[in-house]
Amino acid sequence: MKGGCRRCLWGLWPVLLSAGALAQEVRLLKPCDLGRWKVPSGHYSGITPIGGGRYAVVSDQEPRDGFFVFRIVQDVHTGQVAEVAFEGFRGTDVTLKGGRDAEGVAFTPHDSLVWVSGEADQRIMAHRTDGMKAGRELAVPSVMQRASIVPNYGFEALCFDGAAGLFWTATENALPADGPLAGPQYRRPVCVRLQSFARDGTPRDAYAYPLDIPVTHDAGCRRYAFGVVALCAMGNGSLWVLEREFCVPERRLKARTMLKIYEITLAGATPLHA
């Protein structure tokens, strides 16, 4: 991201912030127990507004292809969630073996399509708002396709910048073509590719995004993951990037997750060569 800019926004979350609160200050909102509104538990992994107070939500454990719909009411002054209603699943009834591992989701208001990124197949495909396939997908460059990534370190993040007319995505950790994975065994500077696409799905510029150096030293974690897991376009030329690092050791009570959000601007940055 040579020539670009990034700054850390500690303890923030890029989703469900009211416009009023964002204009004055940005702060962490209290988490809510969805059970109080009888919302079923699930492996929910991505969320995007689709209009009318409704949100498309994807799950990385859902065997069907599509998304869930939540109606979310927020306090207009604080942004705090006041009510959540679960409106069910929209998509195909066909059970996919292993599912698509849906991680990211974005909405394009100009054509009312919901785009879902799958980490299992490294494809970003469009659905109508009723959940049915729209027959469109983004043309993922070969270097980011399934055969070219480290398994389980593919597409986690997806967003759409309506002002610029661009989709943005990134693999969670480094591509094999770009070097070793960042983690306990390689605690050195590593970059992931921040890839953009035009409205018609054709790839545009890509940039090298520098990950933080991992905090975890223990290479013996039962489960470990590190990298970019969410993107949010702010509509002013900047993106918020959520980095996550989690480690589940043998003694699970010592499991920990670290989250950091960075604001980046790409004005003047030098894109990567194809």
N, C-alpha and C positions, 0 to 999 in steps of 0.2 A: 504494500500500500504506500509505496514511495511517494512522498509529497503530500499525503493525506494527513488527517488529524484524528486522534482518538483520545477521549478522556473518560476516566472511570466514574461511574455513578453508583456508589456503594449502596447496597441494601434496597435496591429499587426493583420493581417488576413492571414489564412493559405492557401489560394487559389490564384492562378494566380501570383505567384512570380517567376521572372526569375531566372535561375540557377546562372547567373553572379551576379545579385544583392544579392542573398542569400549568396553567398560565401564572399562578401565584407561587406555588411550591410543589415539589414532587416528594412524596413520602410513601413509606410502606403501609399498605392497608392491612387490617387485621384479617387473618384467614377465617374462612367460614366452613362450618361442618355441613356439607351438602345433605347429610342424613336428616337434618331438621326439616327439609322440604321434600323428603322421600325420593331424593335423586339416587338411583342405584350406584353402588360403587363400581369402579372400572379403572382400567389402565389408560386413563385419558392423557393424551400426549401433545395435543395442539388445539388451539382455539382461534376463531376469527369472527368478527361481526359480519352479519349478512343482511342487516337492516331490520327496522321495526323492533328493536330490542332483542333480536334473536341472534344466536351464535352457532356456527357450525363447529363441532367438537369431534376430533378423531381419537381413536384408541389404537395403540400398537399391539393389542392382543385380540382385536376384532377379526374373526375369520371371514366376515362378509365385506364386500367392497362398497364403501360409502362413508357416511358420517352421522353423528347424533346431532340433535337440535336442542339447545337450551334457550329458554327465555329468561333473561337476567334483568332485574330492576335494580338500579343504583340510586343512592341518595344524590340529588342534583348538586348539593353543596359540598359534600365530602368525598363522593365517589364510592363510599362504602356499599357493598352489596346488601340490598334489603330483602330480595326475594329471588329464588331460582325455581323455574318450572321445567321439568324434563318432558320434552315433546316427542321422544322416541327416535328410532333409527330411520334414516332415509338412504336407500341404496338397493343393491341387488340382494336377493335371497339365496344366491348361490354361495355355498361354503367353499372358500379357497383353502387349499392345503397349506397350513401355516400362516395364512393371511398375507397381506402386503406389508405388514409392520408399518402401518401408517403413522407418521411422526409429525409432519408439518401440514398446515392447511392455510389457504389464502382465498380471498373472495375478490372477484373483479366486477364492480358495479356496472360497468358499461355493457356487459353481456350477461350479467347475473349467473356467473359460473363459480363453482366451488372447486378449487384445485387442491389435490392431495398428493403429498410426496410419500413414496413408499421406500423404506430403507432396505427391504428385502429384494426388491426388483430395480431400485434406482430409477424409477420412472415417476414423472409428475404429470398426473392425468386430471382431466376436467370432468365434473359432474354438473348436471342441472340442479336447481334448488330442490327438486323432488327426489334427488339422489341418483337418478339414472345417469349412465355414462353419456357424455356429450360428444365422444368421438374425437377429442382433441388432446394433445399432450405437448409438453415442452421438448424441444430437440436437445437433449442432454449431450454435451460433447463427449467423445469417446473416452477421454481421460478420466471422466467422472462416472462412466457407466459401470454396471455391476461387475464385469470381469476385471475392472481396473482399480477397484477399491479394496480396502481391508474389510473383511466381513464384520458387520455390526458397527461399523464406523462410517456409514454412508449418510444419506440425507436425513437430517433431523430438523433443520430449520427451513422455513419458507415464508415469504411475505410478498405483498404487492404494493408498490408505490404508485398510487393513482396519479399524483401530480407529475411524475416523470414518465409514467406508463411503462414501468419496468418491474419484472419479477426479480427477486433475489433469493439465492439459496447458497448453501455451503455444505461440504461434508463435515461430519463432526470432528474428525481429526485429520492428520495429514494423509495425502494420497501417496501410494508407493512411488509414483513418479517424482514426488517432491521431497522424499526423504523418510527417515524413521518416524514412528509415532511418538508423540509426546506422552510421557507417563513416568512412573517411578523408576523405570530402567533407562530412561532417556530424558533427564531433567535439563534440557537445553532449549534455546529458542527454536520454535517450529512455526511454520505458516500453513494455513489452510487457504483454499481458493474460494473467494467470494465471487460467485458467478451471477451475472445478470442475463435476463432474457427480455426480448421485446414482447409487445402485446400479442403478436402473431406466433409466438413460441420460438422464434429463432434466437440463438445465443448472441449476446452482445459482449461487452467487456467483462473481463475477470480481473480480480485484484488479489494480491497476497495479503492475507490478514494475519498479523502476528498474535499467536496465542500467548497467554501468560505461561511462565514456567510452573509446572505442577508443584503443588505443596507436598503431596504424599511421597515419602521415601520408601515405604514398605512395598516391596515387589511381591510379597506373599499374600496380597488381598484375595479373598475368595471371589469377590466381584469388584471390578474397577472399571471406570469410564471417565474420560476427560475430553472436553472440546466444546464446540459451538452447538448449542441445542435449540436456540430460538433467535429469530430476527424480527424486528419491528420497524417499518418505515414511518418516519415522523412527518413526512409531507413537506419538509423544508430542505430537502437534500441530504439529511442525515439519517443514519440507521442506528438503532440500538441493538447491540449484540450481547446475548446472554451466554456466558461461559459457565460450565458446570463441571465439577470434579467430585466424584463420590467413590468411597472405598468401604467395602464390607469385609472386615477381617474375620479370622477364625472365631474370635469372641464378638458375636454380632452386636452386643450392647455398645461396643465402641465404634459402630458404623457412623460415618459422618459424610455430609454433603456440603460443598462450598460453592456458592453462587456469586458471580460478579457480572455486572452489566456495564458495558462500555458504549459511549456515544461516539460514532465515527462519522467523519465527513470526507467525501472523496473528491471534493473540488480541488483540482490541480494535481491529483494523484496520477501516477503512471500505471496504466493497465499492463497486465501480463501479455506477452506475445503468445499467440496460438501455437 
